[in-house]
Amino acid sequence: MLTLVDLAGSENMAKAGTEGVRAREGKAINKSLFELGNVINALAKRLPFVPYRNSALTRILRPALGGNARAAIICTVA
């Protein structure tokens, strides 16, 4: 199975001056990225509980992150 996900990046709302719908979207992106970090940390530390259900993103990526799957993460930082 191949899963491609565009994470869109973290949003700095104060710097961008976002409001309304865009602010809610930015909050959702930040929450998803935070929860993805929590899942990756739990997997790296081999904790008995991995919080996959805390975000829709981590629920979608569960098969790619856990078990015997291989995952590659490509990051572009500007």
Secondary structure in CASP SS format (residue, H / E / C, confidence):
PFRMAT SS
TARGET T0000
AUTHOR 0000-0000-0000
METHOD secondary structure of the structure
MODEL  1
M C 1.00
L C 1.00
T C 1.00
L C 1.00
V C 1.00
D C 1.00
L C 1.00
A C 1.00
G C 1.00
S C 1.00
E C 1.00
N C 1.00
M H 1.00
A H 1.00
K H 1.00
A H 1.00
G C 1.00
T C 1.00
E C 1.00
G C 1.00
V H 1.00
R H 1.00
A H 1.00
R H 1.00
E H 1.00
G H 1.00
K H 1.00
A H 1.00
I H 1.00
N H 1.00
K H 1.00
S H 1.00
L H 1.00
F H 1.00
E H 1.00
L H 1.00
G H 1.00
N H 1.00
V H 1.00
I H 1.00
N H 1.00
A H 1.00
L H 1.00
A H 1.00
K C 1.00
R C 1.00
L C 1.00
P C 1.00
F C 1.00
V C 1.00
P C 1.00
Y H 1.00
R H 1.00
N H 1.00
S C 1.00
A H 1.00
L H 1.00
T H 1.00
R H 1.00
I H 1.00
L H 1.00
R H 1.00
P H 1.00
A H 1.00
L H 1.00
G C 1.00
G C 1.00
N C 1.00
A C 1.00
R C 1.00
A C 1.00
A C 1.00
I C 1.00
I C 1.00
C C 1.00
T C 1.00
V C 1.00
A C 1.00
END
